[in-house]
């Protein structure tokens, strides 16, 4: 990649440690909230006596927000900048958390879906602004390193979320309390979450975050810049990165969603024991992201993504072909290889976009709606055959991610 000229405002001596630490905290926040939503699904199913398909609407409502709000957020970034967009996103999340209070009071599934959707809108805006911001917060050659470190914080939030849900939220969902009493356990935790989000929003509003013009390659464009007349769809590596993101988020969420039932089929005696094993899935992702931050500084991001995608596909094949503990641990190990996929897909997808970076970010993050589509497809396929045979769909997803890493991520001149 050609060396870019760096303006005076972004001399190499600039210290980005403080701003990076601030943004890393934001990654922990949206990792926590995203996985907290996943932890709510089985409890909502119990409260409202829902079928599996209807219970999955909670995940669909959350990930649908990426489809609706990611692209508009990229426009908002161009209008008010990354820092203000981050603050707005935190305020939207605050409103979404407060929606859980009336949802619990009236024991209303539609209100729960509304709260989840609004919360998802705020997470979408935060992801669309924070992910590219981490990439620009320093030299472009080390963008993947920063992404992997920030995503490690995301994984920590993901590990904490189910623990918090089990300890404080809907703890009596399988007990003898009324549905109203069970639903009421949501109110106080989400009130604290809303207060915490508001405090973080105020803190970010007053902390110093370097402006977008930090590097020439990610410069903000002027109104008459001819680059802005190009369609983001003309960048092949960005479009393929969007497809890879759709499939990866879908398979990541889909595997986590079917693990309890799958592990029960493989001999784990109780749902609680099967659920506890999922911590190894997310824990492996955390280890992989910490290790990935080191690996990506020595191995090209595309090549590393390809190797990890192929390794994950191989593990799923092993799980399909075996039984018992081998099948279980083969699937759990996919978490380790999932680790670097999103940060590397994202970094590769926005490479070389310059002033179109925010638009590319919005397009790629829109594809996170795969988290509401692929799990449903896996479940539908499992209903027709069985869970083990339905794993053929995750294999296909991982193989496309591997293709994107090895070949599809190479930037080419935009299509006229």
C-alpha positions as CSV (number, residue, x, y, z in Angstrom):
1,X,0.0,0.0,0.0
2,X,1.3,3.4,-0.9
3,X,2.5,5.6,1.9
4,X,0.1,8.5,2.6
5,X,1.2,12.0,3.5
6,X,0.4,12.8,7.1
7,X,-0.8,16.3,8.0
8,X,0.8,18.3,10.9
9,X,-2.1,17.4,13.2
10,X,-1.2,13.7,13.1
11,X,2.5,13.6,13.6
12,X,3.8,10.2,14.6
13,X,4.6,11.5,18.1
14,X,0.8,11.9,18.8
15,X,-0.1,9.8,21.8
16,X,-3.3,7.8,21.1
17,X,-3.2,5.7,24.3
18,X,-5.9,7.7,26.2
19,X,-8.4,7.9,23.3
20,X,-7.9,4.2,22.4
21,X,-8.6,3.3,26.0
22,X,-11.8,5.3,26.0
23,X,-13.0,3.7,22.8
24,X,-12.0,0.2,24.1
25,X,-14.4,0.7,27.0
26,X,-17.2,1.3,24.4
27,X,-16.4,-2.0,22.8
28,X,-16.9,-3.7,26.2
29,X,-20.2,-1.9,26.5
30,X,-21.7,-3.1,23.2
31,X,-20.3,-6.6,23.7
32,X,-22.0,-6.8,27.1
33,X,-25.4,-5.5,25.8
34,X,-25.3,-7.6,22.6
35,X,-24.8,-10.8,24.6
36,X,-27.2,-9.8,27.3
37,X,-29.9,-9.7,24.7
38,X,-29.0,-13.3,23.6
39,X,-29.1,-14.4,27.3
40,X,-32.7,-13.0,27.6
41,X,-34.1,-15.1,24.7
42,X,-34.8,-18.4,26.7
43,X,-36.2,-16.4,29.6
44,X,-38.6,-14.5,27.4
45,X,-39.7,-17.8,25.8
46,X,-40.5,-19.1,29.3
47,X,-42.4,-15.9,30.4
48,X,-44.6,-15.7,27.3
49,X,-44.9,-19.4,26.4
50,X,-43.4,-18.8,23.0
51,X,-42.4,-21.2,20.3
52,X,-38.7,-21.4,19.4
53,X,-39.4,-19.3,16.2
54,X,-41.2,-16.5,18.1
55,X,-38.6,-16.4,20.8
56,X,-35.9,-15.9,18.2
57,X,-37.8,-12.6,17.3
58,X,-35.9,-11.1,20.1
59,X,-32.6,-11.6,18.3
60,X,-34.2,-10.7,15.0
61,X,-35.4,-7.4,16.5
62,X,-31.9,-6.6,17.7
63,X,-30.0,-7.4,14.5
64,X,-32.7,-5.8,12.3
65,X,-31.6,-2.5,13.7
66,X,-28.3,-3.0,11.9
67,X,-30.1,-3.2,8.6
68,X,-32.2,-0.1,9.4
69,X,-29.7,2.2,11.1
70,X,-26.1,1.4,9.9
71,X,-26.3,3.3,6.7
72,X,-28.0,6.4,8.2
73,X,-25.4,6.4,10.9
74,X,-22.7,6.7,8.3
75,X,-24.4,9.8,7.0
76,X,-24.7,11.1,10.6
77,X,-20.9,10.6,11.0
78,X,-20.3,12.7,7.9
79,X,-22.5,15.5,9.3
80,X,-21.5,15.7,13.0
81,X,-18.3,13.6,13.3
82,X,-17.3,10.4,15.1
83,X,-17.2,11.7,18.6
84,X,-20.7,13.3,18.6
85,X,-22.1,10.2,16.9
86,X,-20.7,8.0,19.7
87,X,-22.4,10.3,22.3
88,X,-25.7,10.1,20.4
89,X,-25.5,6.3,20.2
90,X,-25.0,6.1,24.0
91,X,-28.1,8.3,24.5
92,X,-30.2,6.1,22.2
93,X,-29.0,3.0,24.2
94,X,-30.1,4.8,27.4
95,X,-33.6,5.3,26.0
96,X,-33.7,1.6,24.9
97,X,-32.7,0.4,28.4
98,X,-35.5,2.6,29.9
99,X,-38.0,1.0,27.6
100,X,-37.5,-2.3,29.5
101,X,-39.2,-0.8,32.5
102,X,-42.7,-0.4,31.0
103,X,-42.2,-3.7,29.1
104,X,-41.7,-5.5,32.4
105,X,-44.5,-3.6,34.2
106,X,-47.1,-4.5,31.5
107,X,-45.5,-8.0,30.8
108,X,-45.7,-7.1,27.1
109,X,-43.7,-9.1,24.5
110,X,-44.2,-6.3,21.9
111,X,-42.8,-3.8,24.3
112,X,-39.8,-6.0,25.0
113,X,-39.2,-6.3,21.3
114,X,-39.5,-2.5,21.0
115,X,-37.0,-2.0,23.8
116,X,-34.6,-4.5,22.2
117,X,-34.9,-2.8,18.8
118,X,-34.2,0.7,20.2
119,X,-31.3,-0.7,22.2
120,X,-30.0,-2.3,19.0
121,X,-30.3,1.0,17.2
122,X,-28.0,2.6,19.7
123,X,-25.6,-0.4,19.5
124,X,-25.6,-0.1,15.7
125,X,-24.7,3.6,15.8
126,X,-22.0,2.9,18.3
127,X,-20.5,0.1,16.2
128,X,-20.7,2.1,13.0
129,X,-18.8,4.9,14.6
130,X,-16.4,3.1,17.0
131,X,-15.2,0.4,14.6
132,X,-13.8,2.8,11.9
133,X,-12.6,5.2,14.6
134,X,-10.4,2.5,16.1
135,X,-9.0,1.8,12.6
136,X,-8.1,5.5,12.1
137,X,-6.7,6.0,15.6
138,X,-3.1,5.6,14.5
139,X,-1.1,4.2,11.5
140,X,-3.3,2.3,9.0
141,X,-0.8,-0.6,8.9
142,X,-1.6,-1.4,12.6
143,X,-5.4,-1.0,12.2
144,X,-6.0,-4.7,12.5
145,X,-3.9,-4.9,15.7
146,X,-6.1,-2.1,17.3
147,X,-9.3,-3.8,16.1
148,X,-8.3,-7.1,17.7
149,X,-7.4,-5.5,21.0
150,X,-10.7,-3.6,21.0
151,X,-12.6,-6.7,20.1
152,X,-11.0,-8.5,23.0
153,X,-12.8,-6.0,25.3
154,X,-15.9,-6.8,23.4
155,X,-15.4,-10.5,24.3
156,X,-15.0,-9.6,27.9
157,X,-18.3,-7.9,27.8
158,X,-19.8,-11.0,26.1
159,X,-18.5,-13.2,28.9
160,X,-19.9,-10.9,31.7
161,X,-23.3,-10.6,30.1
162,X,-24.7,-14.1,30.7
163,X,-23.2,-14.1,34.2
164,X,-25.1,-10.8,34.9
165,X,-28.3,-12.2,33.4
166,X,-28.1,-15.3,35.6
167,X,-27.4,-13.3,38.7
168,X,-29.7,-10.3,38.4
169,X,-32.2,-10.7,35.5
170,X,-35.2,-13.1,35.3
171,X,-33.6,-15.3,37.9
172,X,-36.9,-17.0,38.8
173,X,-38.0,-17.7,35.2
174,X,-38.2,-21.4,36.0
175,X,-39.6,-21.0,39.5
176,X,-43.0,-20.7,41.0
177,X,-43.4,-17.0,40.8
178,X,-46.0,-15.4,38.5
179,X,-45.0,-14.2,35.1
180,X,-45.5,-10.6,36.2
181,X,-43.1,-11.1,39.2
182,X,-40.5,-12.8,36.9
183,X,-40.7,-10.0,34.3
184,X,-40.4,-7.5,37.1
185,X,-36.8,-8.7,37.8
186,X,-35.8,-6.8,34.6
187,X,-36.7,-3.4,35.8
188,X,-34.0,-2.5,38.3
189,X,-31.0,-4.0,36.4
190,X,-32.0,-2.1,33.2
191,X,-32.5,1.1,35.2
192,X,-28.9,0.8,36.4
193,X,-27.8,0.0,32.9
194,X,-29.6,3.2,31.6
195,X,-27.9,5.2,34.4
196,X,-24.5,3.8,33.5
197,X,-24.9,4.5,29.8
198,X,-25.9,8.1,30.5
199,X,-22.8,8.6,32.6
200,X,-20.6,7.1,29.9
201,X,-22.2,9.4,27.3
202,X,-21.4,12.5,29.5
203,X,-17.9,11.3,30.0
204,X,-17.3,10.8,26.3
205,X,-18.8,14.2,25.6
206,X,-16.1,15.9,27.7
207,X,-13.1,13.6,26.9
208,X,-10.7,14.5,24.1
209,X,-10.9,12.3,21.0
210,X,-8.7,13.2,18.0
211,X,-10.8,14.3,15.0
212,X,-11.3,12.3,11.8
213,X,-8.5,14.2,10.0
214,X,-5.9,12.3,12.0
215,X,-4.5,10.7,8.9
216,X,-4.6,11.7,5.3
217,X,-5.8,8.3,4.1
218,X,-9.0,8.7,6.2
219,X,-9.5,12.4,5.5
220,X,-12.9,13.9,5.5
221,X,-14.0,14.9,2.0
222,X,-15.0,18.3,0.9
223,X,-18.4,18.7,-0.8
224,X,-16.9,19.0,-4.3
225,X,-14.6,16.0,-3.8
226,X,-15.2,13.7,-6.9
227,X,-14.7,10.6,-4.8
228,X,-18.0,11.2,-3.1
229,X,-19.8,10.7,-6.5
230,X,-18.7,7.1,-6.5
231,X,-21.0,4.4,-5.2
232,X,-19.7,2.3,-2.3
233,X,-21.0,-0.7,-4.3
234,X,-18.3,-0.2,-6.9
235,X,-15.7,-1.3,-4.4
236,X,-15.5,-5.1,-4.8
237,X,-13.6,-5.8,-1.6
238,X,-16.1,-3.8,0.4
239,X,-19.1,-5.6,-1.1
240,X,-17.6,-9.0,-0.5
241,X,-16.6,-7.9,3.0
242,X,-20.3,-7.1,3.6
243,X,-21.3,-10.7,2.5
244,X,-18.5,-12.1,4.7
245,X,-19.7,-10.1,7.7
246,X,-23.3,-11.2,7.1
247,X,-22.3,-14.9,7.1
248,X,-19.8,-14.6,10.0
249,X,-22.1,-12.8,12.4
250,X,-24.9,-15.2,11.5
251,X,-22.7,-18.3,12.1
252,X,-21.3,-16.9,15.3
253,X,-24.7,-16.2,16.8
254,X,-26.3,-19.3,15.2
255,X,-23.8,-21.7,16.8
256,X,-24.2,-20.1,20.2
257,X,-28.0,-20.4,19.8
258,X,-28.1,-24.1,19.1
259,X,-25.3,-25.3,21.4
260,X,-27.5,-26.1,24.4
261,X,-29.8,-28.4,22.4
262,X,-26.9,-29.8,20.5
263,X,-24.9,-30.6,23.6
264,X,-27.9,-32.2,25.2
265,X,-28.1,-34.6,22.2
266,X,-24.4,-35.4,22.6
267,X,-24.9,-36.6,26.2
268,X,-24.8,-33.6,28.5
269,X,-27.5,-34.3,31.1
270,X,-29.0,-30.9,31.9
271,X,-29.6,-27.6,30.1
272,X,-27.8,-25.8,32.9
273,X,-24.7,-28.0,32.4
274,X,-24.9,-27.5,28.6
275,X,-25.3,-23.8,29.0
276,X,-22.2,-23.5,31.2
277,X,-20.1,-25.0,28.5
278,X,-20.8,-22.0,26.2
279,X,-18.5,-19.9,28.4
280,X,-15.6,-21.8,26.8
281,X,-16.9,-20.7,23.4
282,X,-16.8,-17.0,24.3
283,X,-13.6,-17.5,26.4
284,X,-11.9,-19.0,23.4
285,X,-12.9,-16.0,21.4
286,X,-11.3,-13.7,24.0
287,X,-8.0,-15.7,24.0
288,X,-8.0,-15.7,20.2
289,X,-8.5,-11.9,20.0
290,X,-5.6,-11.3,22.4
291,X,-3.4,-13.7,20.5
292,X,-4.7,-12.3,17.2
293,X,-3.5,-8.8,18.0
294,X,0.0,-10.3,18.1
295,X,-0.4,-12.6,15.1
296,X,-1.9,-9.9,12.8
297,X,1.2,-7.8,13.4
298,X,3.3,-10.6,11.8
299,X,0.9,-12.3,9.3
300,X,-1.1,-10.4,6.7
301,X,-4.7,-9.9,7.9
302,X,-6.2,-11.5,4.8
303,X,-4.1,-14.6,5.1
304,X,-4.8,-15.0,8.8
305,X,-8.5,-14.6,8.2
306,X,-8.4,-17.3,5.5
307,X,-6.5,-19.8,7.7
308,X,-8.9,-19.2,10.6
309,X,-12.0,-19.5,8.4
310,X,-10.7,-22.8,7.0
311,X,-9.8,-24.1,10.5
312,X,-13.3,-23.3,11.8
313,X,-15.0,-25.1,8.9
314,X,-12.8,-28.1,9.6
315,X,-13.8,-28.1,13.2
316,X,-17.5,-28.1,12.3
317,X,-16.9,-31.0,9.9
318,X,-15.3,-32.9,12.8
319,X,-18.3,-32.2,15.0
320,X,-20.6,-33.5,12.3
321,X,-18.6,-36.7,11.8
322,X,-18.2,-37.6,15.5
323,X,-20.2,-37.8,18.7
324,X,-20.0,-37.1,22.4
325,X,-17.2,-34.9,23.9
326,X,-15.3,-34.8,20.6
327,X,-18.3,-33.3,18.8
328,X,-18.9,-30.9,21.7
329,X,-15.3,-29.6,22.0
330,X,-14.9,-29.3,18.2
331,X,-17.8,-26.9,18.2
332,X,-16.6,-25.0,21.2
333,X,-13.2,-24.5,19.7
334,X,-14.8,-22.6,16.8
335,X,-14.9,-19.6,19.3
336,X,-11.1,-19.5,19.2
337,X,-11.1,-19.2,15.4
338,X,-14.1,-16.8,15.4
339,X,-12.0,-14.4,17.3
340,X,-10.2,-12.4,14.6
341,X,-12.9,-12.8,11.9
342,X,-15.0,-9.7,12.5
343,X,-12.1,-7.2,13.1
344,X,-10.2,-8.5,10.1
345,X,-13.2,-8.6,7.8
346,X,-14.0,-5.0,8.9
347,X,-10.5,-3.7,8.5
348,X,-10.0,-5.4,5.1
349,X,-13.4,-4.2,3.9
350,X,-12.8,-0.5,4.6
351,X,-9.2,-0.5,3.4
352,X,-8.4,2.2,0.9
353,X,-11.8,3.9,1.0
354,X,-10.5,7.3,2.1
355,X,-13.4,9.7,2.5
356,X,-15.8,6.9,1.8
357,X,-14.7,5.1,5.0
358,X,-17.8,5.9,7.0
359,X,-20.1,4.7,4.1
360,X,-18.1,1.5,3.8
361,X,-18.4,1.0,7.6
362,X,-22.1,1.6,7.5
363,X,-22.5,-1.0,4.6
364,X,-20.4,-3.7,6.3
365,X,-22.2,-3.2,9.7
366,X,-25.6,-3.4,8.0
367,X,-24.6,-7.0,7.3
368,X,-24.7,-7.8,11.0
369,X,-28.4,-8.4,10.3
370,X,-27.1,-11.9,9.4
371,X,-27.3,-12.5,13.2
372,X,-31.1,-12.5,12.8
373,X,-31.2,-14.5,9.6
374,X,-28.6,-17.3,9.7
375,X,-29.7,-18.7,13.2
376,X,-33.3,-18.9,12.0
377,X,-32.1,-20.8,8.9
378,X,-30.0,-23.2,11.0
379,X,-33.0,-23.8,13.2
380,X,-35.4,-24.4,10.3
381,X,-32.9,-26.8,8.7
382,X,-32.5,-28.6,12.1
383,X,-36.3,-29.0,12.3
384,X,-36.3,-30.8,8.9
385,X,-33.2,-33.0,9.5
386,X,-31.4,-32.7,12.8
387,X,-29.1,-30.3,14.5
388,X,-25.9,-32.2,13.6
389,X,-26.8,-32.3,9.9
390,X,-27.8,-28.7,10.0
391,X,-24.2,-27.8,10.7
392,X,-23.6,-27.9,7.0
393,X,-24.8,-24.3,6.8
394,X,-22.1,-23.0,9.3
395,X,-19.5,-24.9,7.2
396,X,-20.6,-23.0,4.1
397,X,-20.4,-19.7,5.9
398,X,-16.9,-20.4,7.2
399,X,-15.7,-21.4,3.8
400,X,-16.8,-18.1,2.3
401,X,-15.0,-16.2,5.1
402,X,-11.9,-18.2,4.2
403,X,-12.3,-17.3,0.5
404,X,-12.7,-13.6,1.4
405,X,-9.5,-13.7,3.5
406,X,-7.4,-15.5,0.8
407,X,-8.7,-13.7,-2.3
408,X,-11.9,-11.6,-2.1
409,X,-10.4,-9.0,0.3
410,X,-7.7,-7.8,-2.2
411,X,-8.6,-4.2,-3.1
412,X,-9.2,-3.5,-6.8
413,X,-9.9,-0.3,-8.7
414,X,-13.6,0.6,-8.2
415,X,-16.0,-0.5,-10.9
416,X,-17.2,2.4,-13.0
